[in-house]
Amino acid sequence: SHNPGGPDGDFGIKYNISNGGPATEKVTEAIHQRTLSIDRYLTVDAADVDLQRDGETTLGAMRIEVVDPVASYARLMQQLFDFERIRALLAQPGFRICFDAMHAITGPYAHAILEDQLGAPAGSVINGVPLPDFGGGHPDPNPTYADELISRMFGADAPDFGAASDGDGDRNMIVGRNFIVTPSDSLAVLAANATRVPGYAAGLKGVARSMPTSAAVDRVAQALNIPCYETPTGWKFFGNLLDAGLCTLCGEESAGTGSDHVREKDGLWAVLFWLNVLAHRGGSVEQIVREHWQRYGRNVYSRHDYEGVDSGVAQQIVANLRDALPTLPGCVVAGHAVKRRVEEQM
């Protein structure tokens, strides 16, 4: 996990449970309580497992099965998306894409699916070799860190479609020629166009977003007459809704988007979803988003990340904000009246 753990902050662990999603708070709390009583640990002296060879092996008394995740994932994507239509889009003269894997995990998946199976020209995937240090970069799919992609998409000879994914492949950024799609708008556009995609042709059971995510998808849900759920930050809360069959698509403003095909957000899935929508509708990324605004309205918001700040100062800022929450409704900020306040409950 990217969350810090261990004495040097480099040993964070993400634990997924039987449904494939993040562990619930009940499970993580039980794990935490167990760590408080650990007084020893045991090791096994054995040869390393050959992760390059599919099949079963053993490590001590533990059975380990090595699978090809790229092939398995590609088969699932073929069930959800119209590969023939996407392949025809990528074969159109002059249509080009650029996917920045940021030297992270999605590189092999993107090469296999986008280039080998869907026919995007070699070189459509950049930074596609996973590296332990991510090539010296920061694998966060946003305009700041995916600067190579942004420079291409805003350059003189920009591709038609651009995207990037992060270190563990679960988040995404969608970019058109000279046009960046916000994560909140991306979720709303996918929801509005879901029936154009084979895996969601029957319609959506509902949609869900995290509290900090803009209400753009709420407008789509209202138009489609389907439920829209607002959750605290954390994909585990989406997992509860997905397991209960209450929603089909979900997303958060930190660039995570997913559906009921897994219990995690899925970066490359979102890229294929966008390509399927483009192949079905025609037009550009910018055109699709602007037409979406015309039909559903536009929600404008801003996210600011503060990294490496003094924790004491940060806690004081949050405390001041909490103290001011009761008096915010009705206040005028930059000429706009505050209608309501929302406080995330963890």
Secondary structure, DSSP 8 states (H G I E B T S, - for coil): --S--STTS------B-TTSSB--HHHHHHHHHHHTT-------------TTS-EEEEETTEEEEE--HHHHHHHHHHHHS-HHHHHHHHTSTT--EEEE-TTSTHHHHHIIIIIIIT---TTSEES-S--TTGGGS----STTT-HHHHHHHTSTT--SEEEEE-TTS-BEEEEETTEEE-HHHHHHHHHHTGGGSGGGTT--S-EEEETTS-THHHHHHHHHT--EEEE-SSHHHHHHHHHTT--SEEEETTTEEEETTSSS--HHHHHHHHHHHHHHH-S-HHHHHHHHHHHH-----------S--HHHHHHHHHHHHHHGGG-TT-EETTEE---------
